[in-house]
């Protein structure tokens, strides 16, 4: 199979990066995401995992991927896939304006070092590493830092085929 690439962008900030899908390490997850593209949604900055931005989507795969290529310590440029139930995201402390029900998919981008996927409510939260930023990480990291400091309101995180 030929290498596949996607564009990851923050629309309001006008920044984009290119990521390579890790088809050899997470084939089921890559297929699920690829088939669902384009995807975009309200962006959030992580509270617990540190240097992470993410968007939440209703489940889009016929069946949720298995925990392939898992990590609890993502590195800069990792794209991770998480699956949650609405009850796991139902606590007001998470800051979501909407009521999440059913299966929720979290597509995340880690932009700097020293991340640890642990949540005080549930413990370890392993993610599936399904992509790696290969171009534009420095600019994206600057935009993510701005998002952290200035706020995420009105910003969207988008994924599309490159």
C-alpha positions in Angstrom: 0.0 0.0 0.0 1.2 3.5 -0.8 1.7 5.9 2.0 -1.3 8.0 2.8 -1.3 11.6 4.1 -3.8 13.9 5.6 -3.9 17.6 6.4 -4.6 18.7 10.0 -5.6 22.3 10.4 -6.8 25.0 12.8 -9.1 27.0 10.6 -9.3 30.3 12.5 -5.6 30.5 13.0 -4.9 29.5 9.4 -2.3 26.9 10.2 -2.0 23.4 8.8 0.3 20.4 9.0 0.7 17.2 7.0 0.5 13.8 8.7 1.4 10.4 7.5 -1.1 7.6 8.4 0.6 4.7 10.2 -1.2 2.0 8.2 1.5 -0.5 9.1 0.9 -0.1 12.9 -2.8 0.8 13.1 -4.5 -0.4 10.0 -8.0 -0.7 11.3 -7.9 2.8 12.9 -6.4 4.3 9.8 -9.0 2.8 7.6 -11.8 4.0 9.9 -10.5 7.6 9.9 -9.6 7.7 6.2 -13.1 6.5 5.2 -14.7 9.1 7.4 -12.7 12.1 6.1 -13.2 15.0 6.0 -13.9 15.6 9.7 -13.9 18.8 11.6 -15.2 20.1 14.9 -14.9 22.4 17.8 -11.3 22.2 19.2 -10.5 21.7 22.9 -7.2 21.9 24.7 -6.4 19.1 27.1 -6.6 19.6 30.8 -4.9 16.4 32.0 -2.7 15.2 29.1 -0.8 18.5 28.8 0.2 19.3 25.2 -2.9 18.0 23.3 -5.6 19.5 21.2 -8.6 17.5 20.1 -12.1 17.4 18.6 -15.0 15.1 19.5 -17.1 13.3 16.9 -20.0 10.8 17.0 -18.7 7.3 16.2 -18.1 7.0 12.5 -16.6 3.4 12.1 -18.9 0.4 11.6 -17.1 -1.1 14.6 -14.7 0.7 17.0 -11.1 -0.2 16.3 -9.2 -2.4 18.7 -6.5 -0.9 20.8 -3.7 -1.2 18.2 -0.4 0.7 18.5 -1.4 2.0 21.9 0.4 4.6 24.0 0.0 6.4 27.3 3.0 8.7 26.5 2.4 10.3 23.1 5.3 12.3 21.5 5.2 15.5 19.5 3.4 15.0 16.2 1.4 11.9 17.3 -2.2 11.7 16.2 -4.3 9.6 18.6 -7.7 8.0 18.5 -9.7 7.5 21.7 -13.2 6.1 22.2 -15.4 7.2 25.1 -19.0 6.7 26.1 -21.1 9.7 26.9 -21.1 8.9 30.6 -17.3 9.1 30.6 -17.5 12.6 29.3 -20.6 13.6 31.3 -18.9 15.3 34.2 -19.4 19.1 34.0 -15.7 19.6 35.0 -14.7 18.6 31.5 -16.3 21.8 30.3 -18.4 20.5 27.4 -21.5 22.6 26.5 -23.4 19.7 25.0 -24.7 16.5 26.4 -22.7 13.6 25.0 -24.5 10.3 24.6 -23.5 7.1 22.9 -20.0 6.5 21.6 -17.8 9.5 21.2 -14.5 9.5 19.2 -11.7 11.9 20.2 -9.2 12.7 17.5 -6.2 14.3 19.1 -2.9 16.0 18.1 0.0 16.1 20.5 2.3 19.0 19.8 5.0 19.0 22.5 6.8 16.6 24.8 6.0 15.3 28.3 2.5 14.0 27.8 0.9 11.4 30.1 -2.5 9.9 29.4 -3.9 9.7 32.9 -7.3 11.0 34.1 -8.1 11.5 37.7 -11.6 10.1 37.3 -10.7 6.9 35.4 -7.0 6.3 35.5 -4.9 5.4 32.5 -6.4 6.3 29.1 -4.4 4.6 26.4 -4.8 6.0 22.9 -4.2 4.6 19.4 -1.4 6.3 17.6 -2.7 6.3 14.0 -0.7 9.2 12.4 2.4 11.3 12.7 2.9 14.9 11.7 5.7 15.0 9.0 5.5 18.6 8.0 4.4 21.8 9.8 4.7 20.7 13.4 6.6 23.8 14.6 3.9 26.1 13.2 1.1 23.9 14.5 2.7 23.8 18.0 2.9 27.6 18.0 -0.8 27.8 17.1 -1.7 25.2 19.8 0.2 27.2 22.4 -1.7 30.3 21.3 -4.9 28.3 21.6 -3.9 27.3 25.2 -3.1 30.9 26.2 -5.8 32.8 24.2 -8.6 30.3 24.2 -10.2 27.9 21.8 -13.6 29.6 21.4 -14.6 29.8 17.7 -11.7 27.5 16.5 -12.1 24.2 14.7 -9.7 21.3 14.3 -10.0 19.7 10.8 -8.8 16.6 9.2 -8.9 16.0 5.4 -7.2 13.9 2.8 -4.0 15.6 1.5 
